[in-house]
Amino acid sequence: MDKLHLELALRETDDGMRYATMMVVVSNAGTSLGALLYPLQQNFQIITDRINSFFFITAAFRENDAAYIWVMHWLSKQPVLQNARNVEVTTGGFIGSGGLASFRTNDDPGPSTKDKWHRLAYVPCLSRPITFWYRGRWIYAVRVNGEKTGFWGETGLLLSILTFDNSDLQMSVYASDPMDRWRQVAACSKRPLQSIILDPGVKEDLLKDAREFLRSREWYRRRGIPYRRGYLLYGPPGTGKTSVIQSLAGELGLDVYIVTLSRRGMDDAGLAQLISDLPPKCVAIMEDIDAALVHNINRKKSTGEKDGSDQAEDESPVPRQSQRGEYERPSGVTLSGLLNAIDGVGAQEGRLLFATTNKYDALDTALRRPGRMDKHVRFKLTSRYQAKELFCRFYEPAELPDTEKKGETPVVLVEQDVNGPGEKYRAVDPDDAIPHVAADLEVLASRFAEAIPDRKLSMASLQGYLMGYKTSPQDAVEQAASWAEREGRPDEDGGNMREGQEG
Ligand SMILES: Nc1ncnc2c1ncn2[C@@H]1O[C@H](COP(=O)(O)OP(=O)(O)OP(=O)(O)O)[C@@H](O)[C@H]1O
């Protein structure tokens, strides 16, 4: 006789994530019961994702990002890692590489006589989760490989916090899994739009346009126009294209769906499936939409169809219109497949699609045309106005940390001696510290902006530079001109990456 058991199970997947799952166990079940359960199996991942996102806030950090290094540093300080049975020991590989020289976490009291000289750091082993309590919250951390972070091809860290209070949850980020289904990879609090510094009016205009679109469903319906809106953000790397999209999504209260065209295994059918599975209202992002077109040319080269004499043609990634869809990209997505996914019959209504590119002119005109990409926004290298605003925002007076309120001298890790016995610290002159520069901030910011050449450097590089002077804005101003001069110099191969990427 058929038996049906219901069990509540804690499932641990190979990416180390745990899901509380209602399992249906059937023994000797007949075909009809199997058919009954089929939709359940199909929705299993969706259900477990929902349960997971209800109980946990999860943040994903990719290994090449500075934030990964900060979080690993913070993790290595947690007592659980000092006492864990399975840890990876590092002599500071991540400490040295990410500019931790001037980094200090809120909980990091600086050197004590006891731990001043330790130089080994413990970090979680790959795929071996660690769990611990931190300030009354249960934390679950696991280092995972490649696709499990949603950042294809990169190792990363997933950090989940158990919480029943979802008020901090501003938006969820989804990426596709190898089966071309959407999976939630992170839930983040929204990035304030004020933190994105663009020329006046640019982000306000984008926000206004998106808001207007979301209010206009009926308007579109009456005119028979497909209710979709596409935005093409183009310009050099590090100018804020991705950041502004994430910030807009938070502002509009929409979840983010990342479409990675170059993901291994992605093809036209998979892309169409993903696009048609988008929820009715969301922000879909296709980053570096030009990259797939460039791969067409690489493919030809790799098959030996092209030789050195065709160099010029190879370097132009613009496919002729007559060749549309003729070549398959390594990802398996063709241009015609992409065009269909964006506005074919299966394309989801109500979604906002944001595509980014560093090579505007390389895009097929069919991809750029209104109806697919309705609004084109150019992002430029940093203006003096942006440099000044960034400086002000970076050194904005903050709430005094508790230690400083009590009059204790703040201590900052200033350098790490890789050959010596450990880390070196110095006490920060309170007059240098961030909260004390409010009065001079405007003056310093103006001097900083003057030292930065107009439209030559990206905001990302300026931000990276200021990170080196987190607590010393004076020094940041003093050194800015020589740094900008070095930074703007052509690279050894004669090109200038910062200027040469656009169009
Ligand atoms: N306009 C900006 N205002 C504030 N921060 C910025 C701005 N532009 C870039 N940044 C900072 O630089 C980093 C990279 O920015 P982002 O990824 O948004 O650039 P991007 O234009 O999308 O680059 P890419 O084309 O390489 O994807 C982020 O940490 C972001 O905070």
The ligand as a MOL file (V3000), in Angstrom:
LIG
                    3D

  0  0  0     0  0            999 V3000
M  V30 BEGIN CTAB
M  V30 COUNTS 31 33 0 0 0
M  V30 BEGIN ATOM
M  V30 1 N 29.2350 58.4200 -10.1590 0
M  V30 2 C 29.6080 57.7360 -9.0710 0
M  V30 3 N 29.2440 58.1470 -7.8450 0
M  V30 4 C 29.6260 57.4680 -6.7510 0
M  V30 5 N 30.3790 56.3460 -6.7840 0
M  V30 6 C 30.7600 55.9040 -7.9830 0
M  V30 7 C 30.4040 56.5740 -9.1810 0
M  V30 8 N 30.9320 55.8990 -10.2140 0
M  V30 9 C 31.5740 54.8540 -9.7060 0
M  V30 10 N 31.4840 54.8440 -8.3630 0
M  V30 11 C 32.0580 53.8350 -7.4670 0
M  V30 12 O 32.9660 53.0600 -8.2350 0
M  V30 13 C 32.7100 51.6650 -8.1210 0
M  V30 14 C 32.3860 51.0550 -9.4820 0
M  V30 15 O 31.2180 51.6590 -9.9750 0
M  V30 16 P 30.2280 50.9430 -10.9980 0
M  V30 17 O 30.3970 49.4590 -10.9490 0
M  V30 18 O 28.8640 51.4670 -10.7620 0
M  V30 19 O 30.7850 51.4600 -12.3830 0
M  V30 20 P 30.3640 51.0040 -13.8500 0
M  V30 21 O 30.2660 52.2510 -14.6640 0
M  V30 22 O 29.1660 50.1370 -13.8050 0
M  V30 23 O 31.6440 50.1770 -14.2940 0
M  V30 24 P 31.7300 48.9760 -15.3770 0
M  V30 25 O 31.4450 49.5710 -16.7250 0
M  V30 26 O 33.1520 48.5160 -15.2470 0
M  V30 27 O 30.7400 47.9420 -14.9640 0
M  V30 28 C 31.5770 51.5190 -7.1100 0
M  V30 29 O 32.1630 51.1720 -5.8730 0
M  V30 30 C 30.9570 52.8870 -7.0100 0
M  V30 31 O 30.5870 53.1570 -5.6830 0
M  V30 END ATOM
M  V30 BEGIN BOND
M  V30 1 1 1 2
M  V30 2 1 2 3
M  V30 3 2 2 7
M  V30 4 2 3 4
M  V30 5 1 4 5
M  V30 6 2 5 6
M  V30 7 1 6 7
M  V30 8 1 6 10
M  V30 9 1 7 8
M  V30 10 2 8 9
M  V30 11 1 9 10
M  V30 12 1 10 11
M  V30 13 1 11 12
M  V30 14 1 11 30
M  V30 15 1 12 13
M  V30 16 1 13 14
M  V30 17 1 13 28
M  V30 18 1 14 15
M  V30 19 1 15 16
M  V30 20 2 16 17
M  V30 21 1 16 18
M  V30 22 1 16 19
M  V30 23 1 19 20
M  V30 24 2 20 21
M  V30 25 1 20 22
M  V30 26 1 20 23
M  V30 27 1 23 24
M  V30 28 2 24 25
M  V30 29 1 24 26
M  V30 30 1 24 27
M  V30 31 1 28 29
M  V30 32 1 28 30
M  V30 33 1 30 31
M  V30 END BOND
M  V30 END CTAB
M  END
